[in-house]
Amino acid sequence: MRKYSVTDYLEKQKQYFEFLITDFNFKLTVEEETDFDFITEYQKKGIRVHLDYDIRDNFFYFTLIKGDHTKFPNDNDNENIKSLLMLIQKYEPNFDGQKIQPDDEQYSDSLKRSATLLRKYGDKVLKGNE
């Protein structure tokens, strides 16, 4: 059972992922809060970064999508849709995916760690070179 509030999630998410706008020229195109999710999406020509925090499951679904019009979600499109974990494991094959997931005590550290790892390993993808 989660022991913290998520009322400041969108504020923190925008803070930690601000580098997408400042360093890579993305635009924040989706910002949505539902009963069970916080969804944001950053986009620039040909690339989308989709961030979904599922409150019910206390789980981050962070996805990189190639193509402005690529249908998402689409579990059958393994060429154009990749998870953040898949990107990290390309460089750190033994990386434990739980390290970027919230737990019952916090979500902020995991959110910040996810942003840091996206910035570290996503440079080529975010520039549109990979």
N, C-alpha and C positions, 0 to 999 in steps of 0.2 A: 504494500500500500504506500503510495506516494505521500511523503511527509512535508511537501513544500508547495507553495503557490506558483502558478504559471502566469500570473497576471502581467508580469513584465517580460514575457517571452519574446514578443515581437520586437520590443525595444532592444533587447540584448541581441537577438538574431540580426537585426539591421546593423547594430554596432559591430559585431564580430565579422560580418560578411561585407562591410562597407568597402573593403578592398576590391570587391568585384566592380564597383562603380568607379572608385578613384584610380585604380591601377589598370583595370582591364576594359573600361568603358561600357560596362553592362548597364542596363536600365532595370529598375524594379518594375515589373509589369503586372505582377499578381501579388496581392496581399489580402488574405482571406482568413477569417476566423469562423469556424463552425462549432457546433456543440462538442465535437470530438477531435478537431484538428486545427492546427495553425499551418497554413499553406502560403508560401511565398515563392515567387519565381523571378529570376533575373534572366534577362535575355539581351543578346546582341546578335548581329547577323549570323545565322547558322548555328548558334549555340544557346542552349537554355540550361540554367541551373535551377532545379526544382527541389525545394526544401519543404518537407512535410513532417511535422511533429504530431504524431498520433497520441493524443492525450490519454485515451482509454488504455492503449497498450504500453504507454510510456516508452515510445520507440521513435527514433529518427529514421525517416526514409529520405535520404539525400541522393539525388540522381542527376547525372549529366546526360543531356539529350542533344544529339546532333540533328540539326534540321529545324527550321522555323515551323514547319508544318507536320513534323513527326507526331503521330498519334501517341498520346501518353494518357494513362498507362497502357502498355502493350507488352505483355510478358513474352511474346513471340519475337520481338525485335531486339535481338541480342547484339546487333551490329550498331544501332544508333542510340541505344539506351544502356547506360552503364551506371552502376551504383558507385557512390563514393568509396565504399569498401573495396570494390573491384579495382579502382584506380590506386588506392593505397597498397593493395596486395601485389600490384604489378611491380612495385619498388621494394616492398617489405612482404615477401610471400608468407611469412609466418605471423603477420600482424593479427592480433586478437580483436575481432570486430566489436567486442563488448567495451573496448576502451573508448569508443566513440558513441556509446549509448548511455542515456540517462539511467540512473538507478533510483532507488527509493529515497535517497538522501539529497540528490541534486540533479540538475540538468545543465546548469550554466557551464561547469567545467567541461562537460562532454561537448557542448555546443561550441565552446571556444576551441577545444582540441580539434573538432571537425573542421572548423574554419582554417585553423593553422595548417592542418594536413592537406586540405584542398589547395591552399596557397602554395605549399611546399611541393606537392606532386602534380598539381594541375596546371602549371605554367603553360606547357605546350597546348594542352586542351583549351584552356581559357583564351589563349591567343589565336586559336583556330588552326594551329599547325599540326595537330594530331587528332 
